[in-house]
Amino acid sequence: ESCTDAVFDLISHDSGLEPHRARMIAVGLVSVSVDSARYWLNHDRPVDKDDAVEGTVAFIWGGLSHVPLTRS
């Protein structure tokens, strides 16, 4: 919960969003990070750690718009 609190503080300070909305965003960001790390660990680290972190951060910052589209 301390990670969520830290992210919440940043979002609240930087965005001016209503507290419940800022908290929901913080929970979502931390959850994506935790679940991605858990997957990486439980599947024998299928990609390099730096690549795993970079991919997770890119997704968090850009959402699905940063996931490459390989079909038209």
RABEL-V447651 format. One record per pair of residues at least 12 apart in sequence whose C-alpha atoms are under 10 Angstrom apart, sorted by the first residue. I is the first residue (numbers start at 1). GAP is how many residues later the second one is. D is the distance in whole Angstrom. If there is no record, write none. Layout:
BEGIN
i=[I & I]
gap=[GAP & GAP]
d=[D & D]
END
This chain:
BEGIN
i=[1 & 1 & 3 & 3 & 3 & 3 & 4 & 4 & 4 & 4 & 4 & 4 & 4 & 4 & 4 & 5 & 5 & 5 & 5 & 6 & 7 & 7 & 7 & 7 & 7 & 7 & 7 & 8 & 8 & 8 & 8 & 8 & 8 & 8 & 8 & 8 & 8 & 9 & 9 & 9 & 10 & 10 & 11 & 11 & 11 & 12 & 12 & 28 & 29 & 29 & 29 & 29 & 30 & 32 & 32 & 32 & 32 & 33 & 33 & 33 & 33 & 36 & 36 & 36 & 36 & 37 & 37 & 37 & 37 & 40 & 40 & 55]
gap=[26 & 29 & 23 & 24 & 26 & 27 & 19 & 20 & 21 & 22 & 23 & 24 & 25 & 26 & 27 & 18 & 21 & 22 & 25 & 20 & 15 & 16 & 18 & 19 & 20 & 22 & 23 & 12 & 13 & 14 & 15 & 16 & 17 & 18 & 19 & 21 & 22 & 13 & 14 & 17 & 12 & 16 & 12 & 14 & 15 & 13 & 14 & 32 & 27 & 28 & 31 & 32 & 30 & 24 & 25 & 27 & 28 & 20 & 23 & 24 & 27 & 16 & 17 & 19 & 20 & 12 & 15 & 16 & 19 & 12 & 13 & 12]
d=[9 & 9 & 9 & 9 & 10 & 7 & 8 & 9 & 9 & 6 & 6 & 9 & 8 & 6 & 9 & 8 & 8 & 9 & 10 & 8 & 9 & 8 & 9 & 5 & 8 & 8 & 8 & 10 & 10 & 6 & 5 & 9 & 8 & 5 & 8 & 10 & 10 & 8 & 9 & 9 & 9 & 9 & 8 & 8 & 7 & 10 & 9 & 9 & 10 & 10 & 7 & 9 & 10 & 8 & 10 & 9 & 8 & 9 & 7 & 8 & 8 & 8 & 9 & 10 & 7 & 9 & 8 & 8 & 9 & 8 & 10 & 9]
END
